[in-house]
Amino acid sequence: MKNRKTPRYMTAAECPQAGHERMMMPQPINQPDPYGLSPEPALLQRMRETGAVFMMGQNPDLPVLPAKPKLLDFFHYRFCDIAYMHLLQSAKLALDAGQNETVVTACLLHDISNGALLRSDHGYWGAQMIAPYVSEEVAWAVQQHQALRYFADEAAGFKYPDAYNSFFGPDYQPPEYLQHAHREARKHRWYMTSRLVTIYDIYSFQDGWDVDPEQFTDIIGRNFREPEEGLGFDNSPVAHMWRTMIWPHNFL
């Protein structure tokens, strides 16, 4: 994909577990049946029989992030292609429409959890991940877009996405906690900030449209407080989330 930096991978000399098979334990939350057969006993048996070790630290198959990673480093080296494209297109649409930097920043970050952490309740996870680094309004807008995207507001220019009928079925009804969040958000002073995120969300899946992330450098500088130590190493309450994206396959 254009405009993504060329990744650097760990060399054999840099790998502390060189010469060993490195086994990845699936996260429990990703196992379809949590009461089913755990893969752990079989992996432990393989460890004893073959000398394999469990993955810790840098996965050699993933790009190496800088020692003090910044926000755009995660775009380049951890976000899947769809999330990378989608977030940049969303922010670009908001920018070209003349929206203020609060809205543009919220669009740039609204699916950050989808990009490389968790899809379920992604608005809540995403808002928590960015809360120490952005304004309260941006974090609120990211959280609330999760509920608002299920509810039309045609006066504001948002109809229920056609794709959702295919994704979830035409009879799908959001759970009560999202219905409640929608009702409360409609009364909030920042409602339109989050509603605009949903508007620039649904039109941001265009093939053949590459957006250069570097054009958002100045906006990020004004609206996202990059920690000097790097994301994941600043001892913030959410640093562990960023470290999980850096080393997503750690056994422990």
N, C-alpha and C positions, 0 to 999 in steps of 0.2 A: 504494500500500500504506500502511495506517495506520501512524502512529508514525514514519515516516521524515521527516526534516527536508526542508523545501522547498529544492531545489537552486538555487544561483546559477550562471549561465553567464557566460562571458566576453562582454563587449560588443565591438562592432566597434572601438571606440576603443582597447580594451585589447589587441587582437590585433596582435602585431608583424609578422605576415605578411598583414595586411589587404590585400585587393585581389588576392590570388593564390589560385589553386587550391592546396589543400594535399593532397598525395598521401600515402597511407599504404602503406608497404612491408610486405607480410605477413612475419611472423617466419618464418625458415627452418623452425623446428620445427613450424609449422602447415601447411606445404606437404605435401600427401598423398604426393607423389613427390619426394624430395629430389634425385633424379637427373634430374628432368624439366626442362622449360623454365622458367627463372627469369623472374619478372615484371620484374626490374630493367632489362634493356635497353629494354623498351617504356616504362617509366616515365621513364627517362633521355631517351628520344626525345621524349616528351611535354613534358618540362621544357624541352628545347631549342626545341621548336616553339611552345609556348604561354606560356612564362614561369611555368609551374607550379613550385611548390617542394615540398620534402618536409616532412612534418609534424615539427616540433620544438616541445618545450614543451607548453603547454596545448592540448589538442584542444578547440575551441570547442563541440563537440557533447557534451562530458562536463562534469559539474558541477565547479566550482572548489573545491578543498579549501582549508581555512585555511592560512595561511602556516606555522603550526606544528601540523601535524595530529596528532590523538590517535587512539587506537584506534577509538573509536566514530565518528569522522569517516569512517573507511574503511567501516564498516558502512553508514553513511548514503549515502555518495557514490561508492563504488566496488564494493561487493558486488552481485552480481546478486540479483534478488528471491528466487530459490530459496535461495541461500546465506544471505541475510539472515534469512529466515523460519526456515530449518532450524537455524542456530546458536542463535538466540534461543530457539526451542522446546526444543532439546536442553538448554540451560542451565536453562531454566525447569522442565523436568521433573525435572532433578537437584536443583534448589533446592527444589521442592515435596516431593520425596521425602526431604528432610532430609539430603542429602549435604553433605559438608564443602566449604569454598570451593576446595580444590584440585581436587576433582572438577568442581565447577560451572565453574571457570575453564577446565579442560581441555575440557569440553563446549562452552563458548562459543567456543573457539579451534580445535577439532579439524579443521574443514574450511576453515580460513582461506585456504589455498592455492587450494582449489577456488573460493573466492569471487571472486577477481580476478587470479590469477596463473597457476597450472598445475594441471591435473587429474592428470596422470600422476605416480605416486609422491607423491601429495599429502600423505601423512602425514610423509614425510621433509622435503619442502619446508616444510611448515607448522611442523614442529618447529624447523627451522633458523631460520626467520623470527622466531620468538618467543623463542628461547633466551636472548638477552641481557636479556630483560625479565621472565621468569617464573622460577619455581623449576625446578630440575632435574627434579623429579618431574612437573610439568605438561608440560614439553617431551618427556620420555620417554613419557608417556601418549599425547600427540598422535602421536608417531612410531609407537608400537607399535600404535595402533588400526588402522593400515592393514593389518597382518598379521592381527590378532586377529579382525577382522570376517569373515574367510573360514572361521573355525573355531569350531564350536559348543562351548559349555560349558554344557550344560543345567543342571548343578548350580548354576551361577552365575546362571541365568536367561536365557541367550543361546542361541538356535538359529540355524542357518544361515538368513540372510534369504531368504524366498520370492522376493523381487524379483530376487535374483541369478540364479536359474534362468532368469528371463526375460531379464535383461541379458546374461548370458554363456553360457547354455545349461546344461543339467543335467549335462553331462560335464566342465565346466570344472574344471581343477585349478590352484591358484595355483602360480607358479613357485617353484623351490627356495629362492630367497633369502627369500621370505615364509614358506615352511614352516619354514626354519631360524629366522627371527625369531620365529615363533610358539612353537617349542620352547624357545627361550631365554627368551622373555617369561614363559612358564608357570612358570619357576623363579625369577623375579625378585621382589624384595620389594614392588615397586609393581605387580604384575600386576593386582590388583583395581582399581586406579585406572584403568588403560587399559581393562580389561574393562567397567567401568561406563560409560566413554565409548561403547563399542560398544552397550551396552544402551540408553542414552538417545539414541543415534544413530538406530536403526532405527525408532523410534516418533515421530520429529520431522519428519514431512511432512504435517501436518494442515491442510487447507484451512479458512479461516474462523477461524483462531486467531491473532490478532495479539498479539505480546508487545512491550511497551514496552522498548526497550533501556536507557532511563535507569534502570530499576530495578537494573541491574547496575553503576551508577557506583561505588558504595562498594566492591563486591567487586573491581572492576577496580583501584580505588585501592589496595587492600591487596595485590593479587596480580599486578599488571602495572605495571612500572616505566616510566611514561611519561617519555621524555626531554624535558628542558626545551626543547631545540631543535626538537622535533617529530620524529615517526617519519620516517626518511629523511634526516635532516640532523644526526644525532648522531655521525657517523663510526664507528658500530658496524660490526662485520664483516658485518652484514646490511642496512645502510642502503640499499644499492643495490636490494634486493628491494622495499622500501617505495617508493622513488623510481620503480621500474618500474610500480608500481600507480598512482602519481600521474600519471605521463606514459607511458602504456603504448604509445603509437604513435610514439615518437621514432624517427627514421630511424637515428640513431647514438647 
